Amino acid sequence: MDILMLSNGKIAGNEHVMGFASEAIIEQVKRTGAKNWVLIPYAVIRSSHDERVAMVQKTFDSLGLDCQVTGLHQADDPVAALKAADGILVSGGNTWVLNKTLHDLGLVGPIRKAVFDCGVPYIGWSAGTNITCPTIRTTNDMPIITGAVLPSLNLVPFQINPHYLEAKVEGHNGETRDERIQEFLEVNKHEPVIGIPEGTWLHLHDGKLSYHSANGKELKLFSYGKEPVYYSAQQDIQFLMEHSC
């Protein structure tokens, strides 16, 4: 497996989406030889799916990569399009809409097969990272649809909270991000949650998990009954792959 799980799409100073992880993307493309990438844009709500495809194509072009990006929404047969793709990209947006659409279209199994069995590289950001978890229960997004589905791709055995922000806004009396994650742990005591700040990402390659940061920010690991623990990009987090929900 070769999976890049980005916290978000852009940080300050980035002209192109995923720009802060450009070196990792270049290395992945060269390592896998993936040329034809399919973008899953179903999480996108406030702009067109075609615009998102064009946005990602510009990123690959700016990196000097000879890659072609097509939108899965354009395929007459999405399952066949996934089977034919060299690489899979999943855009950010609303996680609930994305996950339900994947289930409705019968795409969860084909994506897992492509990544697990065929070694197709995967790049996701925000919602595209949320769905790599066993469930989407630690997304920041509102459930704006009915009949929402919680189980997801289960590519990694832990929960992720992208866009993680350790802050309390003055005058805001709602829960902080930490408090919401602690509420999750009270109900789901055996499921750790990794908070990854913007400008950071997780990489799973051949079973080895690593953390990377374009801005020096640390990830924050939440476990029930324990104080949260910070990990920098230089520290070993492989133990997280041994966890089983």
Secondary structure by P-SEA (a helix, b strand, c coil): cbbbbbccccccccccccccaaaaaaaaaaaccccbbbbbccccccccaaaaaaaaaaaaaaacccbbbbbccccccaaaaaaaccbbbbbbccaaaaaaaaaaaccaaaaaaaacccccbbbbccccccccccccccccccccccccccccccccccccccccccccccccccccaaaaaaaaaaacccbbbbbbccccbbbbcccbbbbbbccbbbbbbbbccccbbbbcccccccccccccc
